[in-house]
Amino acid sequence: MSSFRHPARRDQAGLTLISMMVGLVISLLAIASLLAVYRLVIDASGNAVGSIQRDGQVASALLAAQIELQQAGYGIERAAGPAETALLSIADDEVTWRFRPTPGAADLCAGLRLATGDGGGGLLWLPPRACTDAAATTWDAADVRPLTTRTAFFAPRARDGSVLTDEVGAAVLQGARFELDGTCTLAYAQQAFDADDTHPLAQRLLLRGGDGRLLLPACLSNIAVDVHTPDPGASP
């Protein structure tokens, strides 16, 4: 009769200190990788949200500015020579104009201002007030109304704090300036043709970004600055 042998039993053992340390190191590496990815996602999301808010504010502000600029010179007969400057005054960061809201009403002045100070900034609207000269009119700080906040000056940044310069299509107001840029032709219905077949040209105003990009072109149809005579040889 053959004898039956039980298989030998091995002694059971728990985790060793080395295996625990190896597992801990692997876990820490995995957590560090996840944190790095999480930080990249947060940075990208913050830049995206800031850019969206900025572009939205700038777009709505420029639309409002375009509407307000059409008041310039309204209801006032064209002044001759240097007196024309009383209708429109322009600096790099501010443009003001004179107009009459209704025929026979008193003259009012209004304007737009770019502010970038530490105390707040953005594109500001200078509401109408009684005046006789656009260049000489001033507004108190409490009177101005913001069309944008400092969000309009947002610039996306990398993790090291440097400004990202490869953003495409950003309408940034940082460093923006107003400037006069020649003339523009009035719409056909506004052209006052006379016996000589001449009609006035209107003043053209631009708002350019700090990088030279055109942000806002405005044809000030109520401020005539020149007279255009069509070329007799040109085809109609």
LUMLUM-670548 format. One record per residue (C-alpha): residue in three letters; z negated, x negated, y negated. Coordinates in steps of 0.1 Angstrom, whole numbers, plus 2048, in hexadecimal, padded with zeros to 3 digits. Each point is the difference from the previous one (the first is absolute). Example, Ala and Ser with C-alpha at 12.3 -4.5 7.8 and 13.67 -1.06 7.14 Angstrom:
<nodes>
ALA7B278582D;SER8077F27DE;
</nodes>
This chain:
<nodes>
MET800800800;SER80C7F17E0;SER7E77FD7E4;PHE8078127DE;ARG7FD7EC7E1;HIS7FB80E7DD;PRO8147F07E5;ALA7ED7E87EA;ARG7F380F7E0;ARG8057EF7DF;ASP7E58007E7;GLN8088167E2;ALA8007F07DE;GLY80280E7DC;LEU8137F27E2;THR7FB7DC7F8;LEU7F97F47DD;ILE8227EF7FF;SER813820809;MET7ED8147E6;MET8087E67E5;VAL82580180A;GLY8008267FE;LEU7EF7FF7DE;VAL81A7E77F2;ILE81D81680C;SER7F081F7F0;LEU7FB7EE7DF;LEU8247F47FF;ALA80C824807;ILE7EA80E7E4;ALA80B7E57E8;SER824808807;LEU7FA8257FB;LEU7EE7FA7DF;ALA81D7EA7F3;VAL81981C808;TYR7E98197F0;ARG7FD7EC7E0;LEU8267FC7FF;VAL804826803;ILE7E68077E5;ASP8117E77E8;ALA82280F806;SER7F38237FC;GLY7EE7F77E0;ASN8207F17F1;ALA81581E80C;VAL7E881A7F1;GLY7FD7EC7DF;SER8267FD7FD;ILE805825807;GLN7E780A7E6;ARG80F7E87E7;ASP82480B805;GLY7F68247FE;GLN7ED7FB7DF;VAL81C7EC7F1;ALA81B81980A;SER7ED81E7F1;ALA7F67EC7E1;LEU8247F57F9;LEU80C823804;ALA7E680C7E7;ALA8097E37E8;GLN825809802;ILE7F88247F5;GLU7E97F57E4;LEU81A7E77F3;GLN81981B7FA;GLN7EA80C7E2;ALA8087E07ED;GLY81280A7DF;TYR802825809;GLY8038177E2;ILE8047E37E7;GLU8217F87EF;ARG80D7DE806;ALA7F17E77E7;ALA8177E57F1;GLY7FC7DB803;PRO7DD7F1804;ALA7EF8227FD;GLU80C806824;THR7E27EB80C;ALA7E981B7F3;LEU80C81681E;LEU7FB7E681B;SER7E97E2804;ILE8007E981E;ALA7EC7E380D;ASP7FF7F0823;ASP7E381680A;GLU80481F7EA;VAL81A8187F2;THR7F981B7E6;TRP81781A7F1;ARG80181B7E5;PHE80C824805;ARG7FC8247F5;PRO7F681881B;THR81281D7EE;PRO8178027E2;GLY7EC7FE7E0;ALA7E07F4811;ALA7ED7E27F5;ASP8097DE80F;LEU7EE7F481E;CYS7FF7DF812;ALA7FA7F9825;GLY8057E3817;LEU7FB7ED820;ARG7EB7E1806;LEU7FD7E781D;ALA7DC7F5804;THR7F47E4818;GLY7DE7F87F3;ASP7E17FA816;GLY7F18217F4;GLY81C81480F;GLY8258037FD;GLY820811809;LEU81B8137EE;LEU7EF8147E4;TRP80D81D7EC;LEU7F98017DA;PRO7FE8257F8;PRO81180E7E1;ARG7EE7FD7DF;ALA8098057DB;CYS8137E27F1;THR81B7F47E9;ASP8097DF811;ALA8027F9825;ALA7F77DB7FB;ALA7E28077EB;THR7EF81A816;THR7E27F6815;TRP7EC81181B;ASP7DB7FD809;ALA7F77F6824;ALA7F2823806;ASP8218117F6;VAL8177EF81A;ARG808811821;PRO8077ED820;LEU821807812;THR7F67E681A;THR7E07ED80A;ARG7FD7DC809;THR80D809822;ALA8227FE7F1;PHE7FB7DA7FD;PHE7F77FC825;ALA8107E2812;PRO7FD7FB826;ARG7ED7E180B;ALA7FF7EA81F;ARG7E07F8812;ASP7FB7E17EC;GLY8018147DF;SER8227F57F5;VAL81881A7F3;LEU81C80A817;THR8227FB7EE;ASP81780E81B;GLU7FA8257FA;VAL8208127FA;GLY80481E7E8;ALA7DE7FD7F0;ALA7FF80E7DC;VAL7E47EB7F3;LEU7F58047DC;GLN7EF7DE7FF;GLY8117ED7E4;ALA81681D7F6;ARG80E8027DD;PHE8138187E9;GLU8207F57F0;LEU81E80E7ED;ASP8217FB811;GLY81E80A7EC;THR80D8237FF;CYS80981C817;THR81981C7FC;LEU7F38237FB;ALA80881C818;TYR8208127F8;ALA7EF81F7F2;GLN7EC7EA7E8;GLN81E7ED7F2;ALA80680B7DC;PHE8267FA7FD;ASP80E8007DD;ALA8237FE7F1;ASP8017DA807;ASP7F7806825;THR7E07EC7FD;HIS7DE80680F;PRO7DE7EF7FE;LEU7F17EA81B;ALA7DC804809;GLN7E57E5804;ARG7FA7F3823;LEU7DD7F780A;LEU7F67ED820;LEU7E07F9813;ARG8037E1815;GLY7E87F381A;GLY7F27DD7FF;ASP81B7F4818;GLY81B80E7E9;ARG80781E816;LEU80A81F7EC;LEU7E581B804;LEU80A8197E6;PRO8208057EC;ALA7FE81A7E4;CYS81B80C7E9;LEU7EF80C7E0;SER81981A7F7;ASN7EF80A7DF;ILE8027DD7F1;ALA8247F77F7;VAL8057DC7F9;ASP8267FB7FE;VAL8218127FE;HIS8197FD81B;THR8258037F9;PRO81580581F;ASP81C7E8806;PRO8218127F6;GLY8127EE81C;ALA7E780A81A;SER80981C818;PRO7EC8207FB;
</nodes>
